[in-house]
Amino acid sequence: MTLTRNLLYVSLLLCVIISLLSNSSGVPQAVSNAPGEANDKSCRNCHLQGVNFNPSITLDVMNPDSTIVHAYEPGNNYIVRVRVSGSNNPKSYGFQMVSLTSADTTDMGSWSGLGEKVKQISLTVKGKVRKYLEQSAPKVNGIFTANWKAPSTDRGNIVFYFAGLAVNLNGGDTGDHNVTNNLTLMSPSTSGNSDTDISLRNVIYPNPVYNAISIKNSAVHITSFLNISGQEVMQIIDATENIDVSHLTSGLYFAVFKNAAGVVTGTQKFIKL
């Protein structure tokens, strides 16, 4: 009886060790908080939530020259950089990320040039295979990079869903802390009729514009102005009247509207004369 009990204890210990080693090199399930993922599948399944790290996670999508973009050109290559951080000195960090079309959550784009401690895995969600990136091992600085190639045709807005984890590496599953976020990457060729929120269409006036524009919606907290290449050329916070755009060169631009939480709520094309 004692031998049987000891064997049981050893088996349980081995299971715990295998689980810890497996999770440190990424998880075999979708936990990015993207649509379609099971609500009960998250980092919290294996990492009992702590409150001391207060983690944050951000994503930058950049041209090869490292300029940040907010829209994609079909077929172009971009550098994607995930940054996970936390307070009170976490020992290390992990992440998971996926890119999906906004319209029907289809897996979109292709990954290459995976950076240090980054790997790609394929997971099936709602009967469809998705390509996820995640850590191959915990990383001390919390910065993970890869190259992403946009689809060859305009697929509308593409949303990156990502989750981060700040860990204490104490050999157990307690005290770690996870966080999720998402980022919308627009297509410059997206029709004005596909604005994210119908209440935020035609917010900018006049359009076309010569020197100054106004924003006629009090729900808009941040407005980012993008050029045709998707680069941010100007950002306004809470301003609604007489926004000076005289310094912008003539051409087509995109206004991206965000609420107070920083979530994209609408977009609009406008022409600078």
C-alpha positions in Angstrom: 0.0 0.0 0.0 2.9 2.4 0.9 4.6 1.5 -2.4 1.4 2.2 -4.3 1.0 5.6 -2.5 4.6 6.5 -3.2 4.3 5.7 -6.9 1.2 7.8 -7.0 3.0 10.8 -5.4 5.9 10.3 -7.9 3.5 10.2 -10.8 1.8 13.4 -9.7 5.1 15.1 -9.2 6.2 14.1 -12.7 3.0 15.5 -14.1 3.5 18.8 -12.3 7.1 19.1 -13.6 6.1 18.2 -17.1 3.3 20.8 -17.0 5.7 23.5 -15.8 8.3 22.7 -18.4 5.7 22.6 -21.1 4.1 25.9 -20.1 7.5 27.6 -19.9 8.0 26.9 -23.6 4.5 28.0 -24.6 1.1 26.4 -24.2 -0.6 23.9 -26.5 -3.9 25.8 -26.5 -5.2 29.2 -27.6 -5.1 31.8 -24.9 -4.7 35.1 -26.8 -8.4 36.1 -26.0 -9.2 36.1 -29.7 -12.8 35.4 -30.9 -13.7 31.7 -30.9 -11.2 30.7 -28.2 -12.8 28.8 -25.3 -13.6 31.1 -22.4 -12.2 28.7 -19.9 -8.8 28.6 -21.7 -6.4 31.2 -20.5 -3.0 31.7 -18.8 -4.9 31.5 -15.5 -5.4 27.8 -16.0 -1.8 27.0 -15.3 -0.7 30.3 -13.5 -2.7 31.2 -10.4 -3.2 34.9 -10.6 -1.0 37.2 -8.5 -1.6 40.9 -8.0 1.9 42.2 -7.5 3.2 42.4 -11.1 0.5 44.5 -12.8 1.7 43.6 -16.3 1.1 45.5 -19.5 1.5 44.4 -23.1 1.9 46.4 -26.3 2.3 45.6 -30.0 4.2 47.6 -32.7 3.8 46.8 -36.4 6.7 48.5 -38.3 8.1 48.9 -41.7 11.6 47.5 -42.4 13.0 50.9 -41.4 11.3 50.6 -38.0 8.7 53.3 -38.5 5.4 52.3 -36.9 2.4 51.8 -39.2 -1.3 51.5 -38.5 -2.3 50.2 -41.9 -1.0 47.5 -44.2 -0.3 47.3 -47.9 -1.2 43.9 -49.4 1.8 41.7 -49.9 4.2 43.9 -47.9 6.5 42.7 -45.1 6.4 44.1 -41.6 8.3 43.7 -38.3 6.1 42.9 -35.4 7.3 43.6 -31.9 5.5 42.5 -28.7 6.6 44.1 -25.4 5.5 42.6 -22.1 6.4 44.4 -18.8 5.4 44.5 -15.2 6.0 46.2 -11.9 7.9 44.7 -8.9 10.5 43.0 -11.0 9.0 39.9 -12.6 11.7 37.3 -13.3 10.7 36.7 -16.9 7.9 37.0 -19.5 5.9 35.0 -22.0 3.3 35.8 -24.7 1.0 34.4 -27.4 -0.4 36.2 -30.5 -2.5 35.6 -33.6 -3.6 37.8 -36.5 -7.2 37.5 -37.8 -9.5 39.3 -40.2 -11.9 41.6 -38.5 -14.8 40.5 -40.7 -14.8 36.7 -40.2 -11.8 36.0 -37.9 -9.9 34.1 -40.6 -6.2 33.5 -39.8 -4.3 36.0 -41.9 -0.8 36.8 -43.0 2.3 34.6 -42.7 5.1 34.6 -40.2 8.9 34.3 -40.7 12.2 35.6 -39.2 11.1 34.6 -35.7 13.2 36.4 -33.1 15.0 35.0 -30.1 12.8 32.6 -28.0 9.8 32.9 -30.4 8.1 29.9 -32.1 5.1 29.3 -34.3 2.4 26.7 -33.5 -0.8 25.7 -35.3 -3.9 25.4 -33.2 -7.5 24.5 -34.3 -10.2 26.9 -33.1 -13.8 26.4 -34.1 -12.7 23.8 -36.7 -10.2 26.2 -38.4 -6.4 26.1 -38.2 -4.7 29.3 -36.9 -1.0 30.2 -36.8 0.0 31.4 -33.3 3.3 32.8 -32.1 4.4 32.3 -28.5 7.6 32.0 -26.5 9.8 29.0 -26.9 11.2 29.9 -23.4 10.7 32.7 -20.9 12.5 35.9 -21.8 13.9 38.3 -19.3 13.4 41.5 -21.2 9.9 40.6 -22.4 10.5 41.7 -26.0 9.5 39.3 -28.7 9.9 39.9 -32.5 9.0 38.3 -35.8 8.3 39.3 -39.4 4.7 39.3 -40.7 3.8 39.3 -44.4 0.4 40.9 -45.1 -2.1 39.0 -47.3 -1.6 39.5 -51.1 -5.0 41.1 -51.4 -7.1 43.6 -49.4 -8.8 41.6 -46.6 -10.2 44.6 -44.7 -9.0 45.4 -41.2 -6.8 42.8 -39.5 -6.8 42.4 -35.8 -3.8 41.1 -33.8 -4.8 39.5 -30.5 -2.1 39.0 -27.9 -1.6 37.9 -24.3 1.3 38.4 -22.0 2.5 36.8 -18.9 4.8 38.1 -16.1 6.2 35.2 -14.1 8.2 34.8 -10.9 9.9 31.5 -11.8 9.4 30.1 -8.3 9.0 26.6 -9.6 5.2 26.7 -8.9 2.1 28.1 -10.4 1.3 30.9 -8.0 2.0 34.6 -8.2 2.2 34.9 -12.0 0.0 37.5 -13.7 -1.4 37.6 -17.3 -2.7 40.4 -19.5 -4.4 40.6 -22.9 -4.8 43.3 -25.6 -5.5 43.7 -29.3 -4.5 46.0 -32.1 -6.3 46.7 -35.4 -4.2 47.1 -38.5 -6.2 48.8 -41.4 -5.9 48.3 -45.1 -5.3 51.7 -46.9 -7.6 50.4 -49.7 -10.5 49.7 -47.3 -13.7 51.4 -48.4 -15.0 54.3 -46.4 -18.2 52.2 -46.1 -16.4 49.7 -43.8 -15.7 52.1 -41.0 -15.7 50.3 -37.7 -18.6 52.2 -36.2 -21.4 53.7 -38.3 -21.8 56.5 -35.7 -18.2 57.5 -36.4 -18.4 57.9 -40.2 -18.1 61.4 -41.6 -16.8 62.7 -38.3 -14.2 65.0 -39.9 -15.3 68.1 -41.7 -14.8 69.8 -44.0 -13.7 67.0 -46.4 -11.7 67.7 -48.6 -9.8 70.1 -46.3 -7.3 73.0 -46.9 -6.0 74.2 -43.6 -8.1 73.1 -40.6 -10.6 70.4 -39.8 -13.0 69.7 -36.9 -14.1 66.4 -35.3 -17.8 66.3 -34.5 -18.2 63.5 -32.1 -17.6 63.8 -28.3 -16.9 60.1 -27.9 -13.6 60.4 -29.8 -10.7 60.7 -27.4 -7.7 60.2 -29.6 -7.5 60.8 -33.3 -4.5 59.4 -35.3 -3.8 60.7 -38.8 -2.2 58.2 -41.2 -0.7 58.7 -44.6 -1.3 56.4 -47.5 1.6 54.1 -46.3 -0.1 53.7 -42.9 2.4 55.8 -41.0 1.1 58.1 -38.3 1.9 61.7 -39.2 -0.1 63.4 -36.5 -2.1 62.7 -33.3 -4.7 64.8 -31.5 -6.2 64.2 -28.1 -9.6 65.6 -27.2 -9.4 68.4 -29.7 -12.6 69.0 -31.7 -12.4 72.4 -33.4 -10.0 74.0 -35.8 -7.3 71.3 -35.9 -4.4 72.7 -38.0 -3.5 70.3 -40.8 -1.9 73.0 -43.1 1.5 71.3 -42.7 0.3 68.0 -44.3 1.2 67.5 -47.9 -1.7 67.1 -50.3 -3.1 63.6 -50.7 -5.3 60.9 -49.1 -5.2 60.4 -45.4 -6.9 58.2 -42.8 -8.3 59.3 -39.5 -8.4 56.5 -36.8 -10.7 57.3 -33.9 -10.1 55.8 -30.4 -12.1 56.0 -27.2 -10.8 56.8 -23.8 -9.6 53.2 -23.4 -7.5 53.4 -26.5 -9.8 51.0 -28.5 -10.3 51.8 -32.2 -13.9 52.7 -32.7 -14.0 54.1 -36.2 -12.0 55.3 -39.2 -12.5 57.8 -42.0 -10.8 58.8 -45.2 -10.2 62.4 -46.0 -8.4 64.4 -48.6 -5.9 67.2 -47.9 -5.9 69.7 -50.7 
